[in-house]
Amino acid sequence: MSSAASTYPDRHFTALELLADHRERLALEEKERLRKRTSQFEELRSEVNSVPARVRAWEKMHGLRLPSDPAHPILRVIASDTGISLGCLREEQQARRVGLAMPSSAKEHINT
């Protein structure tokens, strides 16, 4: 049932009215998707956010993980999308490698 039909349950709607209502909802949904995507891109490039936060935002947006290979070709794409230099991306890769290799007790000590 359309939103117009649910708003006015006693009224009968023509097919054209229902189609127009459906188109309006689709247009609103598309506008919201575009707003959300724009917001995600702004988060990726915002220098207010740390490098790790921007990399996580890129990963979330694309459903991918930052590769561990410092020569991986996707690093140039990530650098372009986020505005993070290749050097900083490689530092983030190194930090993640060190973080993974570090025993959990050492990680807890660092976080306190």
Secondary structure, DSSP 8 states (H G I E B T S, - for coil): --HHHHHSTTS---HHHHHHHHHHHHHHHHHHHHHHHHHHHHHHH-TTS-HHHHHHHHHHHHT----S-TT-THHHHHHHHH---HHHHHHHHHHHHHHHHS-HHHHHHHH-
